[in-house]
């Protein structure tokens, strides 16, 4: 069986190489020496008469009729294979992406593998393994792809005008895109506007997302706990690609017809139909079709990504920087004014005791009586302004707090995993404890033990306290900031608000508080 599989993979490699070498050929026939396959058919049918014998037969994209003797294997890919009653195959019989028809009396000495469907009598019994996947309808559907491969894929165009099923598939995609364009008008319009303003940035962003999605998924898988995030990342990329392609189509239609009223659904529908027609015509042109397909995909993915981040920034705006008022220029010194001498004060006689009763008690004075230059105690003033009044924590302070928390988590993981001799168990336990530790402390006190020591507090960008949902989002995205070689944490060094990636996602700041700030 192993030798049979090796020969099958070798045959597939020969077929692919032949298709690549002659992309414009309609059929290909190869005759090799006696040591290897004596006959290979690509794109044409093969027939072996009853009085003929071959060493091995390989047919790709064509039908095979076997009536004679085959010393080794018969392999038919994307085609129909028929074994007559006089057919004798000493090797294996393989049909992939097609159908097999066997007449009573045909013999196969070794394995049978059919991916599609087989019509064989009850007495047909090959000598090796029997593997049949699918039905005859599946086999006919798969064999119908051959004209698209030869006239579409090899010519570099997704749409072949002469194939009816291609137009059926294109119509289904058009209806799905039309539904998305109608229901999700706002995100599609935002994507089209992004393409109209920054097309080059959208293309570069799409290329970067496509290049980084693989390494990001690998890093998430290596972290074990990040495996749960991978499906969400892939779904987000899929939705971005769908909205992006629809946005590109609408952008093209808008460039031709224009949209006088951006919120008008009829104008949006007109732009979508015009853009779809332009893209469909480009898909039918050889070579240009696949070039258009790639460019539309990159532009759409990049524009959707930029539109998403723009919407996120609108929902979580940056805190405005304080405006520095320039100090007034110093007043030049002038000659001293003459000082008037006050007349001597004449002291009145001591008032009678009844005069003291007219003086109101101290409690009668309200806050308005306090002089304007008087100030409240420092702690009260700080409590009134809130945590947002404090400066954002520097990278070194946050790093020190993280190291202290890491040491505490590792000690706890070592204690709980003392009975386990496997280091992987301890590391997984440390990840679980670390997430629970940070999320719990952030929800409870807005900081951790390391943050208390380093005088750090976590606060929402609107000044409110951190709740459990925000703490959980911050903890999960903090894993992502850590596993990508720590780039999410190093982002603090260049961010104007000194925020890490998980701070921006959760909408939080880390501030430096005084030593006497209450825990």
ABEGO torsion letter per residue (X at the ends): XAAAAAAAAAAAAAAAAAAAABAABABBBBBBBAABBABBBBGBBBBBBAABBBABBBBBGBBBBBABBBABBBBBBGBBBBBBAABBBABBBBBBGBBBBBBBGBBBABBBBBBGEBBBBAABBBABBBBBBEBAAAAAAAAAAAAAAAAAAAAGBABBAABAAAAAAAAAAAAAAAAAAAABAAAAAAAAAAAAABAAAAAAAAAAAAAAAAAAAAAAAAAGAAAAAAAAAAAAAAAAAAAAAAAAAAAAAAAAAEBABAABAAAAAAAAAAAAAAAAAAAABBGAAAAAAAAAAAAAAAAAAAAAAAAAAAABBBBBBBBBBBBBBBBBBBBBBBBBBBBBBBBBBBBBAAAAAABBBAAABBAAABBAABBBBAAAAAAAAEAAABBBBBAAAAAAAAAAAAAAAAAAAAAAAAABABAAAAAAAAAAAAAAAAAAAAAAAGBBAAAAAAGBBBBBAAGBBBBAAAAAAAAAAAAAAAABGGAAAAAAAABAAGBBAAAAAAGBBBBBBBAABBX
